[in-house]
Amino acid sequence: MWIGYARVSTKDQDLDNQLEALKQEGCQKLIHGKQSGSSTENDTKLAELVEYVREGDVVVVTKLDRLGRSLKMILQTLEDIHEKGAMLKTLDGSIDTSQETPFSKAMVSLIGTFAELERNLIVSRTTEGRDAAKKKGVKFGRKPSMSEDEQLKALAKLEAGQSVRATALQFGVTRQTIYRVIKRRKPGIIAGHS
């Protein structure tokens, strides 16, 4: 089955030209949206398209950029379509994986290469950003339940004979948190009974 997908990025644009072109190409099913490029409705419509396609189907769009508002989204949609055994054809001729030709096979391979490159770039940028932040002293992970000052005050209370339970209640933390503070800072402390 040939499935047409049309999308405009603003409320002012008109879908009619895309829909007409897709009908003339022979699409039996049309899925379309008319919404802002930042709208989650775009994601919903793309998900509806991917959910609908079956093995052997051909998804037709007027241009490749109709499949998403970013390269990442376009590549992900292409991947999703191919994983379901369907093919993609653009009416402007930039991509046609519906033909079993060496060129279309190379195009699918190239699309996969770009998708992998995009993923690697994201991982690389994330890692570089995290490393740079660590060098600047930014700490990652969960914020401690007790500040350094609170931990010292809690230890002083325990050394003065206050129970673990009372200390935990006073600082609004669990008894396990107090035991961790003791273990880390003063393992030899004899805490009061909980």
N, C-alpha and C positions, 0 to 999 in steps of 0.2 A: 504494500500500500504506500502511496505517496502522501506524505503529511506536510502541509505547509505551516510555517511558523512566521508570524509577522509581529513586529513590535515597533512602536514609536517611543521616543524618549521624552517627549513633552506633551502636555495636554493640547497644545496648539497644532501639533502635526496631525496629518491625516493618514489613516490606515488604508483608505480605499485603493490607492495606487498599488500598494504591496499586495493586498488581498486579490485584486484583479489579476496581477501578474502571476500569482500563485495558482489561481483558478485556471488561467490560460495554459499554465505548465502541466495541468492535469492532476493537481492535488485533490484527493477525495475527502480529506479531513483538513480543517483549518483551525489552528490554535493561535490566538492573538491577544495582545494586551495594549492598552493605551494608558500609559502612566508615566510618572516621573522616573528618570533614570536612577534615582536614589531610593525609589520605593521598594518595599519588600514584595510588592505584587509581581515585580519582574522575576524574583526568585520563585514565587509560587507558580507563575506561568511556565517557566523553564522546567520546574519539577513536574508539572502536569504533562509537558511535552515528553520528557524522558520516561515518565511512568507509562505513557500511552504507547510508545514505539515498541515494536516487536522485531524479532529476527527477520531480516529480509526487507524491512521497510526502508524507505528513502525519505529523509527529512530534507525539505526544500526551504531555503531562505533567499531573500533577494540579495542580501550581502552578508558577509560573515559577521559583521558587527551587530547584527540583529540578535545574535546568540548571547550577548552579554554586554555589560558596560565596562569591562576590563579584560585584558588579555588572559588573566588568570581564569576568569569566569568563562570566557569563550573556550579556552582549552579544556577546562573541566567538563563543559557541556559536550564538546566533541568526544572526549574520552568516554563519557557516560553513554552517548549514543552508540559508539563503536563497541563498547562492552556488552551492549544488548544485542549485538549482531546487526544493527541497522547502519545505514550509510548516510552521507550528507552531500547535498548538492547546493551550490550557490548559483543564482541566476546570472550574476555578473561574471561567472566563469572562473573565479579565483580558486575554488575547490570543487572537485567532483569525485567522490569515492564510490559512486554507484556503478562505475565501470570497472571490470576486472582487467585493468591495463597496468603495465609496469609503472606508468606515471601516477596512477591513483594509489598503487601500493606504496610508491615512494612518498606520496603526499601523506598517507597515514603514518608512515614511519617518521616523517619530518614533524608532523603534529605531535607525535609521542616524544620526540627529541626536545621540542620546544616546551612541552609540559614538564619534562624532567628537568630541563634547564631552569624553568621558572621555580620549581620546587627547591632545587639546589641553591638558587640565588636567595630565596626567602630564608632557608636554613642558615646560609652563610651570613646574611645581614643580621639575623637574630642573634647568632653566636657572637659576631663582632660587637653588636650593641651591648650584649650582656657582659662581654669581657671588658669593654670600655667603661661600663657602669661600675663593675667591680673595682677597676683601677681607681675610680673616683671615690670609692668607699661606699657605694650603694650596696645595701644588704638585701639579698633575696630570701624568699621563704617567709614563713609565718612569723609575725611579730611576737616577741616574748610576752608571756602572760604578766610578768613582773619586770619592772625596770631594775637597773643595777642598784639604785638607791633603795627601792622597795625590798630587794633581796637582802641587802645588808641590814635593814631595819627588822626584817622578819627573823634573820639569824640572831640578832640581839635579843629579840623577844624570846626566842627558843632557849638561848643561853641563860636568860633570866628565869627560865622554868615554865614559860607558857607552853601549853600543849600544841601539838601540830594542828589539831582540829580548830582550836581557838584562833591560831595564827592564820590558818587558811580562811576562816570566816572573816577575820579582820581585814585581810587584803583582797577578799572577793575572788579567791582562787580555790582550786581543789586541793585536797590533802596530797595527792600525787605530785602536784606542782611543788609543794613545800618539800616533799621528800627528794625531788630532783634537785632543788636548790641546795639542800643539805649535802647530798651525794657529790655534787659538783664543787661546792665551795668549802664545806667543813665536814668531811665524812666522819670525823671523830666526835662530833657533837652528840650528846645524849639528849634526844628530844623528849619532851613530856609525852605522856601517853595520850593517844587520840581517844 
